[in-house]
């Protein structure tokens, strides 16, 4: 999270791109909740034998349309999000190059060229990964997790949803302990 705070200058400057990507991720998350509901409707209609072929085809067309819309929206958010993160890489490398260009020759005697090049590639790549994939993972897991919980509690059963969430605190504690052991 500290890295996100350090990159806040870039997120503030590119807020339109990131906001657009986040908005599209939210829309996609909502759209992805529709096909399971449609499948349930179709299965119920077929098993109760009150669906016509036309109704089934309409629901299939609905699912295909949702799939196409999700595909197109994913393309757009990838362009927005990863375009912004690649732009960050360009700017960080340019800043790093300018910083290296101002150094005295003694600096290059103290620091190996390979180490400096590794920073220009590996370190910048990690920052770009956080600005792209990190934002994606954070937003997608929060939005999709909340959306699934809302759908489960309103469409299925809030008691069953609560029961399904009971092991989560125990799992979080166990993962935190294991992470400390591995670190």
Secondary structure, 3 states (H helix, E strand, C coil): CHHHHHCHHHHHHCHHHHHHHHHHHHHHHHHHCHHHHHHHHHHHHHHCCCCCHHHHHHHHHHHHHHHHHHHHHHHHHHHHHHHHHHHHHHHHHHHHHHHHHCCCHHHHHHCCHHHHHHHHHHHHHHHHHHHHHHHHHHHHHHHHHHHHHHHHHHHHCHHHHHHHHHHHHHHHHHHHHHHHHHC
